[in-house]
Amino acid sequence: MTSYTLGQKYISPIKPERGVFPLDHEGECKESMLKYMLCLSRHDNKPSNCQDESKTYFQCRMDRNLMKKHEWEDLGYHHEQQQQQQK
């Protein structure tokens, strides 16, 4: 992945691996991130109470290539599907 250009080392960018979150320098997902953080603060920092907000945030990041695209089950949302099927 590296090459030398006139004696300077150049590293070509690659997509982030799972669990690696590059910074959102442009603030593309800032609104969904803030909604998620507000939800956490309202629910004593219990992420299980903010699954809709976290899913929206992950979707924003995946849509803008700020994280690798994954199936929802891979991100821990499989139990949510089971609950919906039981209703």
N, C-alpha and C positions, 0 to 999 in steps of 0.2 A: 503494500500500500504506500510505500514511500518511494520517492524518486528524487534525484538531485538535478537542480536547474541552476546552472552557472555557479556551482559551489554552495547553493542554498538548499536546505532540506525542505521539501514540500510534502505535506501529509494531506492526502485527499480525504474528504469527509465521507463517512459511512453512516448508515442508519443506526440509531441507538439500539442496544440490546434491551431485552426485557428487564425492567427494574431500573433502567437508566433514564433519567429525565433531564434532557437539556433545558437550559433556561429559556423562558418565553420572552426573549428580548423585545419583541414587538407588542407584547401584551395582548396577543390574539385570544387567549383563554382567560384573561384576567377576570372578566365578569363571572364566568362559571366557577372559577377558583374562589372568588369572594363569596359567592352564594354558598359554596360548600363550607368554607371556613365559618361563615355566620351560622350555618346549620349546626356545625360541630359545637360552637360556643353556646348555642341555645339548648343543646342536648348533652351537656357535661362531657364533651369530647368523646362521645360514643358513635363511632362510624356506622354501626348497624342502623342507627336512626336516620342516616343521611345518604342512603344508597342511591336515591334518585339523583341527588346533587352530585355525588361522586361519579355516577355513570355519565352524567352530562359533561362533567369535566374531562373524564377519560375520552369520551367521544370527540370532544373538541380537540384534544391533543392528538388523537389518532388521525382526525380529518386534516390536520395541519402538519402532519409528519413530525410532531414533537415527541412522539413515541411510536414504537412499532405496533402495527395493527394486530390485535388478538381477538379471539372469540371471547364472549362475555364469561363463559365458563372458566376460561384460563385466568381470568382476572378475579375470580371468586364470586361471581354472580349466579352460580348454578343453583344455589339454595333459594334464590328469589324466584326462579322459574318453577321450582317444585311447589312453592307456596301459591303461585298464580294458578297452576294446574289443579290444585286442591280446591280452589274456590269455585 
